[in-house]
């Protein structure tokens, strides 16, 4: 991705959670939008976290966030929030 311009580096983490109760199926979806950085930064997280710069935390990669900051914006959190609204 070295030659990919900044305006083409958009990315997102996505999660879907499903709750099945008898015949009822409820689904929650969540995203964490951002961009793919040019170099790895940060010591927390795993996978793409050192390259992913979330829109909600300008200037910081996911790997530079505290666990509390990361959890507050994570795609998993947003998916569970979406599911909770449907319960």
PDB file of N, CA, C and O in Angstrom:
ATOM      1  N   UNK A   1       0.811  -1.204   0.000  1.00  0.00           N
ATOM      2  CA  UNK A   1       0.000   0.000   0.000  1.00  0.00           C
ATOM      3  C   UNK A   1       0.851   1.264   0.000  1.00  0.00           C
ATOM      4  O   UNK A   1       0.323   2.365   0.156  1.00  0.00           O
ATOM      5  N   UNK A   2       2.123   1.122  -0.168  1.00  0.00           N
ATOM      6  CA  UNK A   2       3.012   2.277  -0.100  1.00  0.00           C
ATOM      7  C   UNK A   2       2.622   3.372  -1.090  1.00  0.00           C
ATOM      8  O   UNK A   2       2.807   4.554  -0.799  1.00  0.00           O
ATOM      9  N   UNK A   3       2.095   3.010  -2.233  1.00  0.00           N
ATOM     10  CA  UNK A   3       1.754   3.998  -3.256  1.00  0.00           C
ATOM     11  C   UNK A   3       0.291   4.430  -3.231  1.00  0.00           C
ATOM     12  O   UNK A   3      -0.138   5.197  -4.092  1.00  0.00           O
ATOM     13  N   UNK A   4      -0.472   3.954  -2.267  1.00  0.00           N
ATOM     14  CA  UNK A   4      -1.892   4.325  -2.179  1.00  0.00           C
ATOM     15  C   UNK A   4      -2.007   5.699  -1.529  1.00  0.00           C
ATOM     16  O   UNK A   4      -1.517   5.897  -0.418  1.00  0.00           O
ATOM     17  N   UNK A   5      -2.654   6.659  -2.211  1.00  0.00           N
ATOM     18  CA  UNK A   5      -2.773   8.016  -1.653  1.00  0.00           C
ATOM     19  C   UNK A   5      -3.703   8.052  -0.437  1.00  0.00           C
ATOM     20  O   UNK A   5      -4.558   7.182  -0.268  1.00  0.00           O
ATOM     21  N   UNK A   6      -3.522   9.062   0.397  1.00  0.00           N
ATOM     22  CA  UNK A   6      -4.304   9.189   1.634  1.00  0.00           C
ATOM     23  C   UNK A   6      -5.810   9.127   1.387  1.00  0.00           C
ATOM     24  O   UNK A   6      -6.534   8.500   2.160  1.00  0.00           O
ATOM     25  N   UNK A   7      -6.286   9.761   0.332  1.00  0.00           N
ATOM     26  CA  UNK A   7      -7.727   9.798   0.075  1.00  0.00           C
ATOM     27  C   UNK A   7      -8.301   8.436  -0.318  1.00  0.00           C
ATOM     28  O   UNK A   7      -9.520   8.272  -0.388  1.00  0.00           O
ATOM     29  N   UNK A   8      -7.435   7.467  -0.572  1.00  0.00           N
ATOM     30  CA  UNK A   8      -7.887   6.119  -0.942  1.00  0.00           C
ATOM     31  C   UNK A   8      -7.579   5.087   0.149  1.00  0.00           C
ATOM     32  O   UNK A   8      -7.622   3.885  -0.112  1.00  0.00           O
ATOM     33  N   UNK A   9      -7.274   5.540   1.357  1.00  0.00           N
ATOM     34  CA  UNK A   9      -6.878   4.628   2.427  1.00  0.00           C
ATOM     35  C   UNK A   9      -7.978   4.396   3.469  1.00  0.00           C
ATOM     36  O   UNK A   9      -7.708   3.909   4.567  1.00  0.00           O
ATOM     37  N   UNK A  10      -9.207   4.747   3.117  1.00  0.00           N
ATOM     38  CA  UNK A  10     -10.328   4.545   4.036  1.00  0.00           C
ATOM     39  C   UNK A  10     -10.506   3.066   4.366  1.00  0.00           C
ATOM     40  O   UNK A  10     -10.292   2.190   3.528  1.00  0.00           O
ATOM     41  N   UNK A  11     -10.902   2.817   5.605  1.00  0.00           N
ATOM     42  CA  UNK A  11     -11.078   1.433   6.057  1.00  0.00           C
ATOM     43  C   UNK A  11     -12.057   1.429   7.227  1.00  0.00           C
ATOM     44  O   UNK A  11     -12.410   2.478   7.766  1.00  0.00           O
ATOM     45  N   UNK A  12     -12.483   0.237   7.604  1.00  0.00           N
ATOM     46  CA  UNK A  12     -13.326   0.110   8.789  1.00  0.00           C
ATOM     47  C   UNK A  12     -13.234  -1.303   9.322  1.00  0.00           C
ATOM     48  O   UNK A  12     -13.038  -2.263   8.578  1.00  0.00           O
ATOM     49  N   UNK A  13     -13.381  -1.402  10.626  1.00  0.00           N
ATOM     50  CA  UNK A  13     -13.594  -2.684  11.282  1.00  0.00           C
ATOM     51  C   UNK A  13     -15.104  -2.841  11.384  1.00  0.00           C
ATOM     52  O   UNK A  13     -15.805  -1.865  11.652  1.00  0.00           O
ATOM     53  N   UNK A  14     -15.614  -4.040  11.178  1.00  0.00           N
ATOM     54  CA  UNK A  14     -17.060  -4.291  11.260  1.00  0.00           C
ATOM     55  C   UNK A  14     -17.302  -5.533  12.105  1.00  0.00           C
ATOM     56  O   UNK A  14     -16.562  -6.512  12.018  1.00  0.00           O
ATOM     57  N   UNK A  15     -18.352  -5.480  12.925  1.00  0.00           N
ATOM     58  CA  UNK A  15     -18.789  -6.648  13.698  1.00  0.00           C
ATOM     59  C   UNK A  15     -20.291  -6.804  13.557  1.00  0.00           C
ATOM     60  O   UNK A  15     -21.037  -5.830  13.462  1.00  0.00           O
ATOM     61  N   UNK A  16     -20.704  -8.046  13.546  1.00  0.00           N
ATOM     62  CA  UNK A  16     -22.117  -8.401  13.617  1.00  0.00           C
ATOM     63  C   UNK A  16     -22.267  -9.400  14.750  1.00  0.00           C
ATOM     64  O   UNK A  16     -21.525 -10.379  14.830  1.00  0.00           O
ATOM     65  N   UNK A  17     -23.237  -9.145  15.631  1.00  0.00           N
ATOM     66  CA  UNK A  17     -23.554 -10.083  16.707  1.00  0.00           C
ATOM     67  C   UNK A  17     -25.010 -10.508  16.521  1.00  0.00           C
ATOM     68  O   UNK A  17     -25.850  -9.715  16.096  1.00  0.00           O
ATOM     69  N   UNK A  18     -25.292 -11.749  16.841  1.00  0.00           N
ATOM     70  CA  UNK A  18     -26.635 -12.284  16.654  1.00  0.00           C
ATOM     71  C   UNK A  18     -27.081 -12.954  17.949  1.00  0.00           C
ATOM     72  O   UNK A  18     -26.329 -13.690  18.587  1.00  0.00           O
ATOM     73  N   UNK A  19     -28.331 -12.673  18.315  1.00  0.00           N
ATOM     74  CA  UNK A  19     -28.949 -13.314  19.467  1.00  0.00           C
ATOM     75  C   UNK A  19     -30.145 -14.104  18.963  1.00  0.00           C
ATOM     76  O   UNK A  19     -31.023 -13.561  18.293  1.00  0.00           O
ATOM     77  N   UNK A  20     -30.173 -15.397  19.292  1.00  0.00           N
ATOM     78  CA  UNK A  20     -31.292 -16.252  18.909  1.00  0.00           C
ATOM     79  C   UNK A  20     -32.019 -16.663  20.176  1.00  0.00           C
ATOM     80  O   UNK A  20     -31.437 -17.260  21.082  1.00  0.00           O
ATOM     81  N   UNK A  21     -33.306 -16.331  20.224  1.00  0.00           N
ATOM     82  CA  UNK A  21     -34.172 -16.720  21.342  1.00  0.00           C
ATOM     83  C   UNK A  21     -35.388 -17.423  20.747  1.00  0.00           C
ATOM     84  O   UNK A  21     -36.291 -16.777  20.215  1.00  0.00           O
ATOM     85  N   UNK A  22     -35.402 -18.750  20.842  1.00  0.00           N
ATOM     86  CA  UNK A  22     -36.491 -19.498  20.216  1.00  0.00           C
ATOM     87  C   UNK A  22     -36.504 -19.250  18.727  1.00  0.00           C
ATOM     88  O   UNK A  22     -35.518 -19.512  18.038  1.00  0.00           O
ATOM     89  N   UNK A  23     -37.629 -18.742  18.221  1.00  0.00           N
ATOM     90  CA  UNK A  23     -37.756 -18.444  16.785  1.00  0.00           C
ATOM     91  C   UNK A  23     -37.310 -17.021  16.439  1.00  0.00           C
ATOM     92  O   UNK A  23     -37.255 -16.653  15.265  1.00  0.00           O
ATOM     93  N   UNK A  24     -36.996 -16.230  17.457  1.00  0.00           N
ATOM     94  CA  UNK A  24     -36.612 -14.834  17.234  1.00  0.00           C
ATOM     95  C   UNK A  24     -35.107 -14.721  17.006  1.00  0.00           C
ATOM     96  O   UNK A  24     -34.311 -15.290  17.753  1.00  0.00           O
ATOM     97  N   UNK A  25     -34.731 -13.985  15.971  1.00  0.00           N
ATOM     98  CA  UNK A  25     -33.324 -13.732  15.661  1.00  0.00           C
ATOM     99  C   UNK A  25     -33.123 -12.218  15.634  1.00  0.00           C
ATOM    100  O   UNK A  25     -33.756 -11.511  14.850  1.00  0.00           O
ATOM    101  N   UNK A  26     -32.237 -11.733  16.499  1.00  0.00           N
ATOM    102  CA  UNK A  26     -31.915 -10.306  16.545  1.00  0.00           C
ATOM    103  C   UNK A  26     -30.461 -10.123  16.139  1.00  0.00           C
ATOM    104  O   UNK A  26     -29.588 -10.905  16.515  1.00  0.00           O
ATOM    105  N   UNK A  27     -30.224  -9.081  15.371  1.00  0.00           N
ATOM    106  CA  UNK A  27     -28.878  -8.831  14.845  1.00  0.00           C
ATOM    107  C   UNK A  27     -28.458  -7.407  15.197  1.00  0.00           C
ATOM    108  O   UNK A  27     -29.245  -6.467  15.086  1.00  0.00           O
ATOM    109  N   UNK A  28     -27.206  -7.266  15.621  1.00  0.00           N
ATOM    110  CA  UNK A  28     -26.618  -5.951  15.861  1.00  0.00           C
ATOM    111  C   UNK A  28     -25.379  -5.778  15.011  1.00  0.00           C
ATOM    112  O   UNK A  28     -24.545  -6.679  14.926  1.00  0.00           O
ATOM    113  N   UNK A  29     -25.257  -4.625  14.382  1.00  0.00           N
ATOM    114  CA  UNK A  29     -24.097  -4.330  13.533  1.00  0.00           C
ATOM    115  C   UNK A  29     -23.373  -3.106  14.060  1.00  0.00           C
ATOM    116  O   UNK A  29     -23.997  -2.181  14.580  1.00  0.00           O
ATOM    117  N   UNK A  30     -22.069  -3.105  13.927  1.00  0.00           N
ATOM    118  CA  UNK A  30     -21.276  -1.961  14.356  1.00  0.00           C
ATOM    119  C   UNK A  30     -20.029  -1.787  13.519  1.00  0.00           C
ATOM    120  O   UNK A  30     -19.438  -2.755  13.041  1.00  0.00           O
ATOM    121  N   UNK A  31     -19.640  -0.534  13.351  1.00  0.00           N
ATOM    122  CA  UNK A  31     -18.439  -0.190  12.589  1.00  0.00           C
ATOM    123  C   UNK A  31     -17.544   0.735  13.395  1.00  0.00           C
ATOM    124  O   UNK A  31     -18.008   1.485  14.254  1.00  0.00           O
ATOM    125  N   UNK A  32     -16.279   0.668  13.108  1.00  0.00           N
ATOM    126  CA  UNK A  32     -15.300   1.641  13.574  1.00  0.00           C
ATOM    127  C   UNK A  32     -14.579   2.102  12.310  1.00  0.00           C
ATOM    128  O   UNK A  32     -13.772   1.370  11.736  1.00  0.00           O
ATOM    129  N   UNK A  33     -14.885   3.327  11.886  1.00  0.00           N
ATOM    130  CA  UNK A  33     -14.337   3.847  10.625  1.00  0.00           C
ATOM    131  C   UNK A  33     -13.020   4.565  10.864  1.00  0.00           C
ATOM    132  O   UNK A  33     -12.764   5.106  11.940  1.00  0.00           O
ATOM    133  N   UNK A  34     -12.195   4.553   9.825  1.00  0.00           N
ATOM    134  CA  UNK A  34     -10.915   5.228   9.911  1.00  0.00           C
ATOM    135  C   UNK A  34     -10.140   5.116   8.617  1.00  0.00           C
ATOM    136  O   UNK A  34     -10.710   4.938   7.540  1.00  0.00           O
ATOM    137  N   UNK A  35      -8.835   5.223   8.745  1.00  0.00           N
ATOM    138  CA  UNK A  35      -7.939   5.111   7.587  1.00  0.00           C
ATOM    139  C   UNK A  35      -6.746   4.229   7.941  1.00  0.00           C
ATOM    140  O   UNK A  35      -6.409   4.051   9.111  1.00  0.00           O
ATOM    141  N   UNK A  36      -6.128   3.691   6.924  1.00  0.00           N
ATOM    142  CA  UNK A  36      -4.926   2.885   7.098  1.00  0.00           C
ATOM    143  C   UNK A  36      -3.717   3.814   7.037  1.00  0.00           C
ATOM    144  O   UNK A  36      -3.514   4.523   6.051  1.00  0.00           O
ATOM    145  N   UNK A  37      -2.924   3.802   8.097  1.00  0.00           N
ATOM    146  CA  UNK A  37      -1.755   4.669   8.182  1.00  0.00           C
ATOM    147  C   UNK A  37      -0.609   4.191   7.298  1.00  0.00           C
ATOM    148  O   UNK A  37      -0.690   3.151   6.643  1.00  0.00           O
ATOM    149  N   UNK A  38       0.453   4.980   7.302  1.00  0.00           N
ATOM    150  CA  UNK A  38       1.627   4.673   6.484  1.00  0.00           C
ATOM    151  C   UNK A  38       2.682   3.874   7.240  1.00  0.00           C
ATOM    152  O   UNK A  38       3.493   3.177   6.631  1.00  0.00           O
ATOM    153  N   UNK A  39       2.669   3.977   8.580  1.00  0.00           N
ATOM    154  CA  UNK A  39       3.638   3.199   9.352  1.00  0.00           C
ATOM    155  C   UNK A  39       3.001   2.764  10.668  1.00  0.00           C
ATOM    156  O   UNK A  39       2.084   3.406  11.180  1.00  0.00           O
ATOM    157  N   UNK A  40       3.507   1.668  11.193  1.00  0.00           N
ATOM    158  CA  UNK A  40       2.980   1.100  12.438  1.00  0.00           C
ATOM    159  C   UNK A  40       3.340   1.998  13.617  1.00  0.00           C
ATOM    160  O   UNK A  40       4.464   2.486  13.731  1.00  0.00           O
ATOM    161  N   UNK A  41       2.328   2.208  14.516  1.00  0.00           N
ATOM    162  CA  UNK A  41       2.566   2.992  15.734  1.00  0.00           C
ATOM    163  C   UNK A  41       1.757   2.387  16.871  1.00  0.00           C
ATOM    164  O   UNK A  41       0.612   1.973  16.686  1.00  0.00           O
ATOM    165  N   UNK A  42       2.359   2.342  18.034  1.00  0.00           N
ATOM    166  CA  UNK A  42       1.658   1.880  19.224  1.00  0.00           C
ATOM    167  C   UNK A  42       2.017   0.470  19.625  1.00  0.00           C
ATOM    168  O   UNK A  42       2.461  -0.338  18.809  1.00  0.00           O
ATOM    169  N   UNK A  43       1.815   0.189  20.901  1.00  0.00           N
ATOM    170  CA  UNK A  43       2.201  -1.106  21.462  1.00  0.00           C
ATOM    171  C   UNK A  43       1.021  -1.935  21.955  1.00  0.00           C
ATOM    172  O   UNK A  43       1.211  -3.045  22.451  1.00  0.00           O
ATOM    173  N   UNK A  44      -0.189  -1.413  21.826  1.00  0.00           N
ATOM    174  CA  UNK A  44      -1.366  -2.126  22.321  1.00  0.00           C
ATOM    175  C   UNK A  44      -2.108  -2.755  21.155  1.00  0.00           C
ATOM    176  O   UNK A  44      -1.921  -2.368  20.002  1.00  0.00           O
ATOM    177  N   UNK A  45      -2.944  -3.720  21.466  1.00  0.00           N
ATOM    178  CA  UNK A  45      -3.760  -4.327  20.424  1.00  0.00           C
ATOM    179  C   UNK A  45      -3.008  -5.393  19.655  1.00  0.00           C
ATOM    180  O   UNK A  45      -1.965  -5.886  20.084  1.00  0.00           O
ATOM    181  N   UNK A  46      -3.562  -5.729  18.516  1.00  0.00           N
ATOM    182  CA  UNK A  46      -3.026  -6.814  17.698  1.00  0.00           C
ATOM    183  C   UNK A  46      -3.449  -6.605  16.252  1.00  0.00           C
ATOM    184  O   UNK A  46      -4.192  -5.673  15.944  1.00  0.00           O
ATOM    185  N   UNK A  47      -2.983  -7.458  15.386  1.00  0.00           N
ATOM    186  CA  UNK A  47      -3.398  -7.404  13.979  1.00  0.00           C
ATOM    187  C   UNK A  47      -3.093  -6.064  13.338  1.00  0.00           C
ATOM    188  O   UNK A  47      -1.945  -5.623  13.306  1.00  0.00           O
ATOM    189  N   UNK A  48      -4.133  -5.423  12.830  1.00  0.00           N
ATOM    190  CA  UNK A  48      -3.982  -4.155  12.120  1.00  0.00           C
ATOM    191  C   UNK A  48      -4.026  -2.928  13.035  1.00  0.00           C
ATOM    192  O   UNK A  48      -3.904  -1.802  12.552  1.00  0.00           O
ATOM    193  N   UNK A  49      -4.198  -3.124  14.341  1.00  0.00           N
ATOM    194  CA  UNK A  49      -4.327  -1.988  15.267  1.00  0.00           C
ATOM    195  C   UNK A  49      -3.222  -0.943  15.120  1.00  0.00           C
ATOM    196  O   UNK A  49      -3.530   0.248  15.170  1.00  0.00           O
ATOM    197  N   UNK A  50      -1.947  -1.319  14.941  1.00  0.00           N
ATOM    198  CA  UNK A  50      -0.893  -0.303  14.823  1.00  0.00           C
ATOM    199  C   UNK A  50      -0.952   0.523  13.524  1.00  0.00           C
ATOM    200  O   UNK A  50      -0.287   1.553  13.417  1.00  0.00           O
ATOM    201  N   UNK A  51      -1.744   0.073  12.543  1.00  0.00           N
ATOM    202  CA  UNK A  51      -1.861   0.801  11.274  1.00  0.00           C
ATOM    203  C   UNK A  51      -3.198   1.520  11.115  1.00  0.00           C
ATOM    204  O   UNK A  51      -3.346   2.351  10.219  1.00  0.00           O
ATOM    205  N   UNK A  52      -4.164   1.214  11.964  1.00  0.00           N
ATOM    206  CA  UNK A  52      -5.512   1.748  11.797  1.00  0.00           C
ATOM    207  C   UNK A  52      -5.707   3.000  12.635  1.00  0.00           C
ATOM    208  O   UNK A  52      -5.553   2.965  13.856  1.00  0.00           O
ATOM    209  N   UNK A  53      -6.050   4.114  11.979  1.00  0.00           N
ATOM    210  CA  UNK A  53      -6.313   5.389  12.656  1.00  0.00           C
ATOM    211  C   UNK A  53      -7.821   5.643  12.640  1.00  0.00           C
ATOM    212  O   UNK A  53      -8.370   6.051  11.617  1.00  0.00           O
ATOM    213  N   UNK A  54      -8.495   5.402  13.775  1.00  0.00           N
ATOM    214  CA  UNK A  54      -9.940   5.603  13.829  1.00  0.00           C
ATOM    215  C   UNK A  54     -10.321   7.067  13.655  1.00  0.00           C
ATOM    216  O   UNK A  54      -9.627   7.959  14.144  1.00  0.00           O
ATOM    217  N   UNK A  55     -11.409   7.306  12.970  1.00  0.00           N
ATOM    218  CA  UNK A  55     -11.933   8.661  12.775  1.00  0.00           C
ATOM    219  C   UNK A  55     -12.236   9.321  14.118  1.00  0.00           C
ATOM    220  O   UNK A  55     -12.050  10.528  14.278  1.00  0.00           O
ATOM    221  N   UNK A  56     -12.703   8.525  15.082  1.00  0.00           N
ATOM    222  CA  UNK A  56     -13.107   9.068  16.388  1.00  0.00           C
ATOM    223  C   UNK A  56     -11.946   9.507  17.277  1.00  0.00           C
ATOM    224  O   UNK A  56     -12.166  10.182  18.282  1.00  0.00           O
ATOM    225  N   UNK A  57     -10.721   9.139  16.928  1.00  0.00           N
ATOM    226  CA  UNK A  57      -9.553   9.520  17.736  1.00  0.00           C
ATOM    227  C   UNK A  57      -8.459  10.057  16.805  1.00  0.00           C
ATOM    228  O   UNK A  57      -7.444   9.391  16.598  1.00  0.00           O
ATOM    229  N   UNK A  58      -8.657  11.243  16.249  1.00  0.00           N
ATOM    230  CA  UNK A  58      -7.715  11.786  15.268  1.00  0.00           C
ATOM    231  C   UNK A  58      -6.264  11.768  15.752  1.00  0.00           C
ATOM    232  O   UNK A  58      -5.965  12.170  16.876  1.00  0.00           O
ATOM    233  N   UNK A  59      -5.380  11.297  14.888  1.00  0.00           N
ATOM    234  CA  UNK A  59      -3.952  11.308  15.172  1.00  0.00           C
ATOM    235  C   UNK A  59      -3.436  10.117  15.938  1.00  0.00           C
ATOM    236  O   UNK A  59      -2.224   9.977  16.106  1.00  0.00           O
ATOM    237  N   UNK A  60      -4.325   9.241  16.414  1.00  0.00           N
ATOM    238  CA  UNK A  60      -3.898   8.066  17.177  1.00  0.00           C
ATOM    239  C   UNK A  60      -4.302   6.787  16.448  1.00  0.00           C
ATOM    240  O   UNK A  60      -5.409   6.670  15.921  1.00  0.00           O
ATOM    241  N   UNK A  61      -3.376   5.837  16.435  1.00  0.00           N
ATOM    242  CA  UNK A  61      -3.738   4.522  15.918  1.00  0.00           C
ATOM    243  C   UNK A  61      -4.507   3.766  16.996  1.00  0.00           C
ATOM    244  O   UNK A  61      -4.489   4.145  18.167  1.00  0.00           O
ATOM    245  N   UNK A  62      -5.169   2.711  16.595  1.00  0.00           N
ATOM    246  CA  UNK A  62      -5.898   1.883  17.556  1.00  0.00           C
ATOM    247  C   UNK A  62      -4.931   1.326  18.603  1.00  0.00           C
ATOM    248  O   UNK A  62      -5.315   1.141  19.758  1.00  0.00           O
ATOM    249  N   UNK A  63      -3.688   1.060  18.216  1.00  0.00           N
ATOM    250  CA  UNK A  63      -2.682   0.506  19.133  1.00  0.00           C
ATOM    251  C   UNK A  63      -2.120   1.540  20.105  1.00  0.00           C
ATOM    252  O   UNK A  63      -1.402   1.180  21.038  1.00  0.00           O
ATOM    253  N   UNK A  64      -2.436   2.819  19.900  1.00  0.00           N
ATOM    254  CA  UNK A  64      -1.994   3.873  20.817  1.00  0.00           C
ATOM    255  C   UNK A  64      -3.063   4.242  21.848  1.00  0.00           C
ATOM    256  O   UNK A  64      -2.818   5.056  22.738  1.00  0.00           O
ATOM    257  N   UNK A  65      -4.238   3.647  21.725  1.00  0.00           N
ATOM    258  CA  UNK A  65      -5.336   3.954  22.638  1.00  0.00           C
ATOM    259  C   UNK A  65      -5.253   3.098  23.892  1.00  0.00           C
ATOM    260  O   UNK A  65      -4.730   1.983  23.871  1.00  0.00           O
ATOM    261  N   UNK A  66      -5.781   3.642  24.985  1.00  0.00           N
ATOM    262  CA  UNK A  66      -5.915   2.833  26.200  1.00  0.00           C
ATOM    263  C   UNK A  66      -7.033   1.819  25.954  1.00  0.00           C
ATOM    264  O   UNK A  66      -7.851   2.011  25.055  1.00  0.00           O
ATOM    265  N   UNK A  67      -7.076   0.756  26.733  1.00  0.00           N
ATOM    266  CA  UNK A  67      -8.177  -0.199  26.564  1.00  0.00           C
ATOM    267  C   UNK A  67      -9.552   0.463  26.682  1.00  0.00           C
ATOM    268  O   UNK A  67     -10.465   0.105  25.938  1.00  0.00           O
ATOM    269  N   UNK A  68      -9.719   1.409  27.589  1.00  0.00           N
ATOM    270  CA  UNK A  68     -11.008   2.088  27.753  1.00  0.00           C
ATOM    271  C   UNK A  68     -11.361   2.924  26.520  1.00  0.00           C
ATOM    272  O   UNK A  68     -12.509   2.926  26.076  1.00  0.00           O
ATOM    273  N   UNK A  69     -10.375   3.631  25.969  1.00  0.00           N
ATOM    274  CA  UNK A  69     -10.617   4.428  24.758  1.00  0.00           C
ATOM    275  C   UNK A  69     -10.988   3.527  23.589  1.00  0.00           C
ATOM    276  O   UNK A  69     -11.915   3.820  22.834  1.00  0.00           O
ATOM    277  N   UNK A  70     -10.254   2.431  23.449  1.00  0.00           N
ATOM    278  CA  UNK A  70     -10.499   1.501  22.352  1.00  0.00           C
ATOM    279  C   UNK A  70     -11.887   0.867  22.478  1.00  0.00           C
ATOM    280  O   UNK A  70     -12.620   0.772  21.494  1.00  0.00           O
ATOM    281  N   UNK A  71     -12.240   0.439  23.678  1.00  0.00           N
ATOM    282  CA  UNK A  71     -13.540  -0.200  23.879  1.00  0.00           C
ATOM    283  C   UNK A  71     -14.696   0.752  23.588  1.00  0.00           C
ATOM    284  O   UNK A  71     -15.743   0.321  23.106  1.00  0.00           O
ATOM    285  N   UNK A  72     -14.519   2.039  23.873  1.00  0.00           N
ATOM    286  CA  UNK A  72     -15.586   3.019  23.687  1.00  0.00           C
ATOM    287  C   UNK A  72     -15.912   3.281  22.222  1.00  0.00           C
ATOM    288  O   UNK A  72     -17.005   3.755  21.912  1.00  0.00           O
ATOM    289  N   UNK A  73     -14.985   2.982  21.318  1.00  0.00           N
ATOM    290  CA  UNK A  73     -15.219   3.248  19.893  1.00  0.00           C
ATOM    291  C   UNK A  73     -15.213   1.982  19.040  1.00  0.00           C
ATOM    292  O   UNK A  73     -15.386   2.054  17.823  1.00  0.00           O
ATOM    293  N   UNK A  74     -15.020   0.840  19.660  1.00  0.00           N
ATOM    294  CA  UNK A  74     -14.821  -0.387  18.892  1.00  0.00           C
ATOM    295  C   UNK A  74     -16.065  -0.829  18.135  1.00  0.00           C
ATOM    296  O   UNK A  74     -17.193  -0.536  18.532  1.00  0.00           O
ATOM    297  N   UNK A  75     -15.839  -1.525  17.058  1.00  0.00           N
ATOM    298  CA  UNK A  75     -16.915  -2.089  16.249  1.00  0.00           C
ATOM    299  C   UNK A  75     -17.725  -3.104  17.050  1.00  0.00           C
ATOM    300  O   UNK A  75     -18.933  -3.236  16.849  1.00  0.00           O
ATOM    301  N   UNK A  76     -17.073  -3.807  17.941  1.00  0.00           N
ATOM    302  CA  UNK A  76     -17.798  -4.768  18.789  1.00  0.00           C
ATOM    303  C   UNK A  76     -18.752  -4.044  19.732  1.00  0.00           C
ATOM    304  O   UNK A  76     -19.898  -4.460  19.903  1.00  0.00           O
ATOM    305  N   UNK A  77     -18.278  -2.964  20.339  1.00  0.00           N
ATOM    306  CA  UNK A  77     -19.119  -2.158  21.230  1.00  0.00           C
ATOM    307  C   UNK A  77     -20.334  -1.617  20.488  1.00  0.00           C
ATOM    308  O   UNK A  77     -21.457  -1.692  20.987  1.00  0.00           O
ATOM    309  N   UNK A  78     -20.106  -1.071  19.294  1.00  0.00           N
ATOM    310  CA  UNK A  78     -21.212  -0.513  18.516  1.00  0.00           C
ATOM    311  C   UNK A  78     -22.210  -1.596  18.100  1.00  0.00           C
ATOM    312  O   UNK A  78     -23.413  -1.341  18.050  1.00  0.00           O
ATOM    313  N   UNK A  79     -21.723  -2.792  17.804  1.00  0.00           N
ATOM    314  CA  UNK A  79     -22.624  -3.890  17.452  1.00  0.00           C
ATOM    315  C   UNK A  79     -23.481  -4.287  18.656  1.00  0.00           C
ATOM    316  O   UNK A  79     -24.674  -4.548  18.508  1.00  0.00           O
ATOM    317  N   UNK A  80     -22.883  -4.332  19.833  1.00  0.00           N
ATOM    318  CA  UNK A  80     -23.648  -4.661  21.038  1.00  0.00           C
ATOM    319  C   UNK A  80     -24.634  -3.547  21.391  1.00  0.00           C
ATOM    320  O   UNK A  80     -25.734  -3.830  21.866  1.00  0.00           O
ATOM    321  N   UNK A  81     -24.259  -2.285  21.167  1.00  0.00           N
ATOM    322  CA  UNK A  81     -25.189  -1.174  21.375  1.00  0.00           C
ATOM    323  C   UNK A  81     -26.393  -1.306  20.445  1.00  0.00           C
ATOM    324  O   UNK A  81     -27.534  -1.112  20.864  1.00  0.00           O
ATOM    325  N   UNK A  82     -26.132  -1.636  19.189  1.00  0.00           N
ATOM    326  CA  UNK A  82     -27.196  -1.806  18.216  1.00  0.00           C
ATOM    327  C   UNK A  82     -28.141  -2.941  18.619  1.00  0.00           C
ATOM    328  O   UNK A  82     -29.362  -2.810  18.532  1.00  0.00           O
ATOM    329  N   UNK A  83     -27.552  -4.055  19.062  1.00  0.00           N
ATOM    330  CA  UNK A  83     -28.360  -5.181  19.519  1.00  0.00           C
ATOM    331  C   UNK A  83     -29.180  -4.798  20.749  1.00  0.00           C
ATOM    332  O   UNK A  83     -30.357  -5.148  20.834  1.00  0.00           O
ATOM    333  N   UNK A  84     -28.585  -4.092  21.693  1.00  0.00           N
ATOM    334  CA  UNK A  84     -29.285  -3.693  22.919  1.00  0.00           C
ATOM    335  C   UNK A  84     -30.498  -2.824  22.613  1.00  0.00           C
ATOM    336  O   UNK A  84     -31.526  -2.943  23.280  1.00  0.00           O
ATOM    337  N   UNK A  85     -30.390  -1.945  21.605  1.00  0.00           N
ATOM    338  CA  UNK A  85     -31.530  -1.100  21.217  1.00  0.00           C
ATOM    339  C   UNK A  85     -32.707  -1.946  20.711  1.00  0.00           C
ATOM    340  O   UNK A  85     -33.861  -1.527  20.799  1.00  0.00           O
ATOM    341  N   UNK A  86     -32.412  -3.114  20.191  1.00  0.00           N
ATOM    342  CA  UNK A  86     -33.447  -3.975  19.618  1.00  0.00           C
ATOM    343  C   UNK A  86     -34.061  -4.924  20.622  1.00  0.00           C
ATOM    344  O   UNK A  86     -35.053  -5.589  20.325  1.00  0.00           O
ATOM    345  N   UNK A  87     -33.479  -4.994  21.811  1.00  0.00           N
ATOM    346  CA  UNK A  87     -34.012  -5.901  22.838  1.00  0.00           C
ATOM    347  C   UNK A  87     -35.221  -5.294  23.544  1.00  0.00           C
ATOM    348  O   UNK A  87     -35.794  -5.920  24.435  1.00  0.00           O
TER     349      UNK A  87
END
